């Protein structure tokens, strides 16, 4: 309702009030009271004037008040009957208030942001131009700009949204030290929470390592002369102090160049709270600290150091459920490629001597791997290679070994059978009537001859098919003959299979770790799952047997 409409309505109300005045005239009411008193007076008191009763004038005021109350009722009635008009004025007021509130929030968050940014500048001991040149600061500046402009359309009552934006903006401003200090904000950190801390740490530490290392270049002649930091100029000490404050150590490489490397886990400046992180996260920190473990076709570190690092990474690779993340993929590929080089040998650590004999130190290393000193993933591979070398001074397993084979072992350990079924990696055949009839013929041949000798000659795909058929007809002795000793597969649903008709395809991966994947037809997947993955390995005689089944 605009001002003209409001004035018009008030004029109508005044006219209604004016029409009421003759009925509620105070003078008329007073005269009526006097007249009533006169009729009730005795003759003796006619000539005596008495003051009015204390109830007389209040009665006048009561009548006047009644008229005001009636006017109020009329106005209230009008207000109630005109909600849209009043709300339109209220909406204008709320909109103005909203704009003021949002602007105040923008000014407040910008002030907080600039204050924290200045604290970081002082913490890193850099100029404002140097600070603004960092990529992680540029990203934070962009986030501030994005949210403050976006919030010009946010409703004032969306307080939680504003608070979330504020937290998002300020969290973008961080340093390696601040990222790890956040550990103390948690109790019993999960792997996901620990990864979030790692992520905040990782996105700043590499850039700062390079920055502080570049600052050292003009001072390298001085650094080579003395290791005593007390003898360095104040500006050099300031650089070292700022880097140390971010858990970085001053190091020298083989070429004599000086650089900074963050060592938050086992380093000189490791924070005391680092062990509060979930233990499965340290593989990421290990890789971030060591970097690529390979240098061309050789190792960057000693074989012992490399194997120890791989053991730390293995734990993370087996535990982290986010296997599709880029961070996980980088770690996994580094793990696979490094183990491949370690086992096949390098220029520094060759498998064979110049005379063609197997190096004794290589055999010692294989024995340690087989014993589990450097993790669980490569134990069986090392044991197989070691056994073959000791028997024949040669290993087909080692010759055929590939990075993909190591990936297979990782996936088996993680029990991720779905990721293993790839048509390009498996020789797949359909499970039709013809295939089933062939399996039955193989079974008859097995039973009519030397069972064990016959099984030894089977390729993995036929061996698994024979095992499945033995399950459907209840031939437990044949099942036992095809399994590796002490293989426990009692929990697998495969023992409930009554007919080969439930399967649609069978595929064989012919690597150093042969596997057979058996796919279940769609109508039976609710009962048996999507597939079975059967793993095979060599027994002591060098013949393949089923070593495990994953549903």
Beta strands, then each sheet from edge to edge (+ up, - down):
strand 1: 248-252
strand 2: 258-262
strand 3: 294-295
strand 4: 298-299
strand 5: 427-430
strand 6: 503-509
strand 7: 515-520
strand 8: 531-538
strand 9: 544-550
sheet 1: 1+ 2-
sheet 2: 3+ 4-
sheet 3: 5+ 6- 7+ 8- 9+
end
